[in-house]
Amino acid sequence: MNQGVGQSERQEELTILVCQESDLHDGQMKAVTVEDQKVLLVRTKGQYSAVGGRCTHYNAPLIMGTLVGDRVRCPIHGACFNVKTGDIEDYPGLDCLPTYKVKVQDGNVYVSVDKKLTKRMKEMCTVKPDVKHTILLVGGGPASLVCAETLRQNCYQGRIIIVTKDSLPPFDKPKLSKAMDVESSSILLRQHDFYQQHGIEMWTGKEVVSVNSADKVVKMSDGTSQHYDQLLISTGCRACPLQCPGSDLKGVHLLQTYMLEEKKVKFVMDNKVTEIRGENGKVKEVVLGDGSVLEADVVVAGIGAIPNSDFLTGSNVAVDSRKAVIVDKFMRTNVADIFSAGDVVSFPLTIRGNQRVNIGHWQMSHAHGRVAALNMLNKPTTIESVPFFWSALAGKSIRYAGYGEGYTEIIIKGKLEERKFVALYIKDEVVVAAASMAFEPAVSRVADLLDQGKAITKTQAQSEDLSWLGI
């Protein structure tokens, strides 16, 4: 087990009696508080263990999550942690949970906690100047950051360079859709000194415009070039632009989100925009395919995303019809020493029989970055994560797990009108995905079952018994 930064240097410890040995059975959890520390006490195979009780991603209480074997899944965003070691085993998030000493004596269970330790980082090595090897990570999202951290956690001591056209190092982009007035320093995934401490070069404000795979050289928008020994392409996606007259008028914006009719948003279905008309250079009205005209002061378009792969033209790196970079289960492209990860890739999804998919999401980008790093180091690892999505709308939280493309039926448990339900998506007589609102931990449970490769039958989904969902 990696002790991690701060883990090996214990601060003042406090030991308290938390329960009787007989209070928990195997597979059960208990939330306890030691002074101000939230602790998750777990019993598995007759043994007790204790880890931090709050997810290191957004601080959600893990007691509300699901426990399968030695892994607890956060009910809010799906991050998974090993309850023995505290290590993060699925994403989102970067840090591990602290672990605490547990003692069972005379039928009593005692926990000793470090009063100042709330999370921990895995130990990392740093660069050695005499190691003549360079890994170049193109893109400033979580895939690049997790790749860099995983490399250092696994004793890679060569040069690591992250190149991003953003003006900031990797930051928490999902927060941008939740709060419009945040300070940039508050959403950085790692602070500036982190990169210096671990020998990770961060090149901001630079964009890669071409890749020469034969010579292993990339060219930047400022005219400079950089050699690499191994390359990660994690450049994400960009919003699809409107392709109609008037789409360049002032007042036309791009946004990827959903609205609700109950908030007085009117939906016009089975139609399309054919023209945006303006006056004095500003949008005035929108013409639809059926000839109807809508008055508009602002146009917001959310019509999908395009993988940022144009710079790969001439590199011999294969892309699909949507321009997504094609990778195998090890995140390798068809070109030696070039890997790809995140929103830009088309990859085989294990839970759908290795069907090739493009899933642009925060959690999957983390997982891709880790898998790419381990395979760069010749440690064969495949992508096994179950997609776990989340969103917030009009004060309600939505959870979604799985991959529902091609579903033929939806089975609803709970009540839609009360905004408390789980929707189970059926394809070929099995559940392939689930979405919920105020129905925790149903989606986490579905994710756990899919992760274990267990089929959830349509008959099971139709049953009135919801115990299999943890309800």
Rosetta blueprint (number, residue, H / E / L):
1 M L
2 N L
3 Q L
4 G L
5 V E
6 G L
7 Q L
8 S L
9 E L
10 R L
11 Q L
12 E L
13 E E
14 L E
15 T E
16 I E
17 L E
18 V E
19 C E
20 Q E
21 E H
22 S H
23 D H
24 L L
25 H L
26 D L
27 G L
28 Q E
29 M E
30 K E
31 A E
32 V E
33 T E
34 V E
35 E L
36 D L
37 Q E
38 K E
39 V E
40 L E
41 L E
42 V E
43 R E
44 T E
45 K L
46 G L
47 Q E
48 Y E
49 S E
50 A E
51 V E
52 G E
53 G L
54 R E
55 C L
56 T L
57 H L
58 Y L
59 N L
60 A L
61 P E
62 L H
63 I H
64 M H
65 G L
66 T E
67 L E
68 V E
69 G L
70 D L
71 R E
72 V E
73 R E
74 C L
75 P L
76 I L
77 H L
78 G L
79 A L
80 C E
81 F E
82 N E
83 V L
84 K L
85 T L
86 G L
87 D L
88 I E
89 E E
90 D E
91 Y L
92 P L
93 G L
94 L L
95 D L
96 C E
97 L L
98 P L
99 T E
100 Y E
101 K E
102 V E
103 K E
104 V E
105 Q E
106 D L
107 G L
108 N E
109 V E
110 Y E
111 V E
112 S E
113 V E
114 D E
115 K L
116 K L
117 L L
118 T L
119 K L
120 R E
121 M E
122 K L
123 E L
124 M L
125 C L
126 T L
127 V L
128 K L
129 P L
130 D L
131 V L
132 K L
133 H L
134 T E
135 I E
136 L E
137 L E
138 V E
139 G L
140 G L
141 G L
142 P H
143 A H
144 S H
145 L H
146 V H
147 C H
148 A H
149 E H
150 T H
151 L H
152 R H
153 Q H
154 N L
155 C L
156 Y L
157 Q L
158 G L
159 R E
160 I E
161 I E
162 I E
163 V E
164 T L
165 K L
166 D L
167 S L
168 L L
169 P L
170 P L
171 F E
172 D L
173 K H
174 P H
175 K H
176 L H
177 S H
178 K L
179 A L
180 M L
181 D L
182 V L
183 E L
184 S H
185 S H
186 S H
187 I L
188 L E
189 L L
190 R L
191 Q L
192 H H
193 D H
194 F H
195 Y H
196 Q H
197 Q H
198 H L
199 G L
200 I E
201 E E
202 M E
203 W E
204 T L
205 G L
206 K L
207 E L
208 V E
209 V E
210 S E
211 V E
212 N E
213 S L
214 A L
215 D L
216 K L
217 V E
218 V E
219 K E
220 M E
221 S L
222 D L
223 G L
224 T L
225 S E
226 Q E
227 H E
228 Y L
229 D L
230 Q E
231 L E
232 L E
233 I E
234 S L
235 T L
236 G L
237 C E
238 R E
239 A E
240 C L
241 P L
242 L L
243 Q L
244 C L
245 P L
246 G L
247 S L
248 D L
249 L L
250 K E
251 G L
252 V E
253 H E
254 L E
255 L L
256 Q L
257 T L
258 Y L
259 M L
260 L L
261 E H
262 E H
263 K H
264 K L
265 V L
266 K L
267 F L
268 V L
269 M L
270 D L
271 N L
272 K L
273 V E
274 T E
275 E E
276 I E
277 R E
278 G E
279 E E
280 N L
281 G L
282 K E
283 V E
284 K E
285 E E
286 V E
287 V E
288 L E
289 G L
290 D L
291 G L
292 S L
293 V E
294 L E
295 E E
296 A L
297 D L
298 V L
299 V E
300 V E
301 A E
302 G L
303 I L
304 G L
305 A E
306 I E
307 P E
308 N L
309 S L
310 D H
311 F H
312 L H
313 T L
314 G L
315 S L
316 N L
317 V L
318 A L
319 V E
320 D L
321 S L
322 R L
323 K L
324 A L
325 V E
326 I E
327 V L
328 D L
329 K L
330 F L
331 M L
332 R E
333 T L
334 N L
335 V L
336 A L
337 D L
338 I E
339 F E
340 S E
341 A L
342 G H
343 D H
344 V H
345 V E
346 S E
347 F E
348 P E
349 L E
350 T H
351 I H
352 R H
353 G L
354 N L
355 Q E
356 R E
357 V E
358 N L
359 I L
360 G L
361 H L
362 W H
363 Q H
364 M H
365 S H
366 H H
367 A H
368 H H
369 G H
370 R H
371 V H
372 A H
373 A H
374 L H
375 N H
376 M H
377 L L
378 N L
379 K L
380 P L
381 T L
382 T L
383 I L
384 E L
385 S L
386 V L
387 P L
388 F E
389 F E
390 W E
391 S E
392 A E
393 L E
394 A L
395 G L
396 K E
397 S E
398 I E
399 R E
400 Y E
401 A E
402 G E
403 Y L
404 G L
405 E L
406 G L
407 Y L
408 T L
409 E E
410 I E
411 I E
412 I E
413 K E
414 G E
415 K E
416 L H
417 E H
418 E H
419 R L
420 K E
421 F E
422 V E
423 A E
424 L E
425 Y E
426 I E
427 K E
428 D L
429 E L
430 V E
431 V E
432 V E
433 A E
434 A E
435 A E
436 S E
437 M E
438 A L
439 F L
440 E L
441 P L
442 A H
443 V H
444 S H
445 R H
446 V H
447 A H
448 D H
449 L H
450 L H
451 D H
452 Q L
453 G L
454 K L
455 A L
456 I L
457 T E
458 K H
459 T H
460 Q H
461 A H
462 Q H
463 S L
464 E L
465 D L
466 L L
467 S H
468 W H
469 L H
470 G L
471 I L
